[in-house]
């Protein structure tokens, strides 16, 4: 009987316990530029998958798409294939004036404003990043001289809600430093399944800026944001490589 997963369409031939999880399928190909012996597993739905060797360590890069539901499926199905360590790399909006475009946020925990994680367990359960992975990310960011911050992000499901300005002001007034759409789901589901997960976010929207238009500039390869993306890719690969 095949162990091929129904949504991501991968099986144990991925042959690794390590995965880097961008949201954008196109980002998988940019990650794969750092691989030798790249093995392309193609695309199923929003899940683009390429595995390869990074400095002697085999790692899978697989996109999760946008939002919690598809990210949860990615975590669940990868876990069934023996993946134990996962690092999300994604884009975020800054909730603090001092965090600028291209700066990295190493997420220590996430505010669960998403719907998916609440479908798993009561909101009192925390979405906390795996300590060992956070420690590795911090150490590597310091070694590589990458501008980065550690802190809490707010994960949500609504890019265009009429309430967004109000919610932005609310959460910007707290110690939370960034916002995204997937970290809370990935951290919660991984924790419940006994997996190790972390999240690194590249700031693509500055403090008090319009998020959709900023993301548009990012898609057009705005220089600082693209530098931040390359940095988060390298940082996540280096952290995963240090696990084994």
C-alpha positions in Angstrom: 0.0 0.0 0.0 1.4 3.4 -1.0 2.2 5.9 1.7 1.7 8.8 -0.7 -0.1 11.6 1.1 -3.4 12.7 -0.5 -2.8 16.5 -0.7 0.9 17.1 -0.9 1.4 13.9 -3.0 4.7 13.0 -1.4 5.8 9.7 0.1 8.8 8.5 2.1 11.0 8.9 -0.9 11.5 12.5 0.3 14.0 10.7 2.7 14.5 13.5 5.2 13.4 14.7 8.6 14.0 18.3 7.8 11.7 20.7 5.9 11.7 24.4 5.1 8.1 25.7 4.5 7.6 28.9 2.4 4.1 30.0 1.6 4.8 30.9 -2.0 5.4 28.0 -4.5 7.8 30.2 -6.5 10.0 30.6 -3.4 10.6 26.8 -3.4 12.5 27.2 -6.6 14.6 30.0 -5.1 15.4 27.8 -2.1 16.4 25.0 -4.5 19.1 27.2 -6.0 21.0 26.5 -2.8 20.7 22.7 -3.2 23.0 20.2 -4.9 21.4 17.0 -6.2 18.0 18.7 -6.3 15.0 16.3 -6.8 11.9 17.9 -8.1 8.7 16.3 -6.8 6.5 18.7 -8.8 3.3 20.5 -7.6 0.0 19.3 -6.2 -2.5 22.0 -5.4 -0.5 24.8 -3.6 2.2 22.3 -2.6 5.4 22.8 -4.6 8.1 20.4 -3.5 11.9 20.1 -4.2 14.3 18.1 -2.0 18.1 18.4 -2.2 21.4 18.6 -0.4 22.5 21.7 1.5 26.1 21.5 2.7 25.8 17.7 3.1 22.3 17.7 4.6 19.2 16.6 2.8 16.3 19.0 3.2 12.9 19.3 1.7 11.5 22.6 0.5 7.7 22.6 0.2 5.2 25.5 -0.1 2.1 25.6 2.0 0.1 28.2 0.2 -1.6 31.1 1.9 -3.4 30.7 5.2 -3.9 28.2 8.0 -5.9 25.4 6.4 -3.4 24.5 3.7 -0.5 25.0 6.2 -2.1 22.6 8.7 -2.4 20.0 6.0 1.2 20.4 5.1 2.3 19.9 8.7 0.0 16.9 9.2 1.1 15.1 6.0 4.8 15.8 6.3 4.7 14.5 9.9 3.2 11.2 8.7 6.2 10.9 6.3 8.8 11.2 9.1 9.5 14.9 8.9 10.3 16.0 12.4 11.8 19.6 12.1 10.1 22.3 10.1 10.9 26.0 9.7 8.4 28.3 8.1 9.8 31.2 6.1 7.3 33.9 5.1 6.6 37.5 4.7 5.2 39.8 7.5 4.0 43.2 8.3 5.8 45.2 11.0 4.0 46.2 14.1 6.9 48.3 15.4 8.5 51.4 13.9 12.0 50.2 14.4 11.5 47.0 12.3 12.0 47.9 8.7 11.7 46.3 5.3 14.0 43.3 4.9 14.5 42.9 8.7 13.9 39.3 9.9 11.7 38.3 12.8 12.4 35.0 14.5 9.0 34.1 16.0 9.0 33.0 19.6 5.2 32.6 19.8 2.1 33.6 17.9 -1.2 35.2 18.8 -3.8 32.8 17.5 -6.1 35.1 15.6 -6.5 32.4 12.9 -9.4 30.1 12.5 -7.5 26.9 11.8 -5.6 26.5 15.1 -8.9 27.1 17.0 -10.4 24.3 15.1 -7.7 22.0 16.7 -7.8 23.2 20.3 -9.1 25.8 22.6 -7.6 29.3 22.2 -6.0 29.1 25.7 -3.4 26.6 24.2 -0.3 28.6 23.2 1.4 28.7 19.8 5.0 28.6 20.8 8.0 27.9 18.6 10.3 25.0 19.4 13.0 26.3 21.8 15.9 24.4 20.2 15.1 25.7 16.7 14.7 29.3 18.0 18.0 29.0 19.7 19.7 27.7 16.5 18.1 30.4 14.4 19.3 33.1 16.8 22.8 31.8 16.9 23.0 31.5 13.1 21.5 35.0 12.6 24.2 36.4 14.9 27.0 34.5 13.2 25.8 35.6 9.7 25.3 39.3 10.8 21.7 39.4 9.8 19.5 42.1 11.1 16.9 40.3 13.1 14.5 40.5 16.1 13.0 37.9 18.4 9.4 38.2 19.4 5.7 37.5 19.1 3.8 37.6 15.9 0.0 37.9 15.3 -1.4 35.4 12.8 -4.7 36.2 11.2 -6.9 35.2 8.2 -8.0 38.5 6.7 -6.0 40.6 4.3 -8.8 42.9 3.3 -11.1 43.1 6.3 -12.7 46.5 7.0 -11.6 46.0 10.7 -7.9 45.7 9.8 -7.0 49.3 10.8 -8.6 48.9 14.1 -7.0 45.5 14.7 -3.6 46.8 13.6 -3.7 49.6 16.2 -4.8 47.1 18.9 -2.0 44.7 18.3 0.6 47.3 17.6 0.0 48.6 21.1 1.1 45.3 22.5 4.6 43.7 22.6 3.8 41.8 19.4 6.2 42.9 16.6 5.0 41.3 13.4 1.9 39.9 11.7 1.5 37.0 9.3 -1.1 34.4 8.3 0.4 30.9 9.0 2.8 30.9 12.0 0.1 30.2 14.6 -1.3 27.3 12.7 2.1 25.7 12.0 3.3 26.1 15.6 0.1 24.8 17.1 -0.3 21.8 14.9 3.3 20.8 15.1 3.2 21.0 18.9 0.1 18.9 19.1 1.7 16.3 16.9 5.0 16.2 18.8 7.0 17.9 16.0 9.6 20.7 16.1 8.6 23.9 14.3 9.7 27.5 14.1 9.0 30.5 11.9 11.2 33.2 10.4 9.5 36.2 8.8 10.8 38.7 6.3 9.4 42.2 6.8 7.8 43.3 3.6 5.4 45.9 5.0 6.7 48.7 7.2 5.0 50.0 10.3 1.7 51.7 9.6 1.9 51.0 5.8 -0.7 49.5 3.5 0.0 45.8 3.6 -1.5 44.7 0.2 0.4 47.4 -1.7 3.6 46.5 0.1 3.2 42.8 -0.8 2.7 44.0 -4.4 6.1 45.7 -4.3 7.6 42.5 -2.8 6.3 40.5 -5.8 8.0 43.0 -8.1 11.3 42.2 -6.4 11.6 45.3 -4.3 15.3 45.3 -3.3 15.2 45.3 0.5 12.4 42.7 0.7 14.1 40.4 -1.7 17.4 40.7 0.3 15.4 39.8 3.4 13.9 36.7 1.6 17.4 35.5 0.6 18.5 36.0 4.2 15.6 34.0 5.7 16.2 31.2 3.2 19.9 30.9 4.2 19.1 31.3 7.9 16.5 28.5 7.9 18.8 26.2 5.9 21.7 26.8 8.2 19.5 26.2 11.3 18.1 22.9 9.8 21.6 21.8 8.8 22.7 22.2 12.4 20.0 19.8 13.7 21.8 16.7 12.4 
